[in-house]
Amino acid sequence: MPLRPIRTLLAGLTLVLALSACALFPSRDPLNINVVGIDPLPGQDLEIRFAVKLRLQNPNDTDIQYDGVALNLDVNGRLLASGVSDQKGTIGRFSEGVLTVPVTVSAFAALRQAVGLADQQRLDNLPYELHGKLAGGLFGTMRFEDSGTLSLPKPASGTW
């Protein structure tokens, strides 16, 4: 039997199997993730630590299991803090939960922010962006983003 028909048959079968494998991975709506709190944590000499609280909302009809989280927090377009956690959990179908991730602000990141803030007259409505991912296995990792503004409390004198 000539090799050409066998190669054509094998290529066709491989194509059919590859396309049918894509149907095995169900499409999911993205998670809704929002920053709901930032609390101070004890740190070392040249660092500041915070616990960033994230509200995770699952708009899907299947549970989402996660096994770790990583995030970066940018303020004014500059990296301010980053953090990771090996927490495991499940967000039930059509439900929500709060996940707390410890993040670290290095002295150098704080210095970069201070230099950038020196040009501004006001310290309220600072733009932030949060980028991260929830680990969920080989094909289950979900990336997320959130953005908004941070308003720092005013000093007692009423001016900065």
C-alpha positions, 0 to 999 in steps of 0.5 A: 500500500502506498504511503501517501494515502496512509499519511493523508489518513493519519493527518486527517485523524489527527486533525479531527482528534485535535478539534474534538479535544477543544470541545472537552474544555468548557468555556467559562465566564471570567471571575469578577474580582475586586479589592475590598480591603487593605490591612497592615501586617507586620514587616521586616526592616526595609519593607511594608506588608499588607493583607489585600482582601479580594472578593471573588465572584463566580458567575458560572454554573460549575465550582472553581477550585484554586490552588494558589494566587499571585498578584501585583499592585500598581499605583500611578503606573508603577509597581508598588506591591506584589504577593503570593499565597499557596491557599487552596479553596473552592468558589461554589457555583454562582457564589462568592468568597473573600481571599486574603493575600499578603503583599510586600512593598519594598523600600525601593518601591516605596521610594519610587512611589514617593518620587512619583507623588512629589509631582502631584499636589493631591494624594487622593484619587490615585489610580491603581491596577491589580493584576494577578492569577488564580492557579487551578492546574494545567488549564484551569489558571485564571488571570484577573485584573481590577482597577480604580482609585485610592483615596488616602485619608486627609491629615487633621489640618485639612491640607497635604 
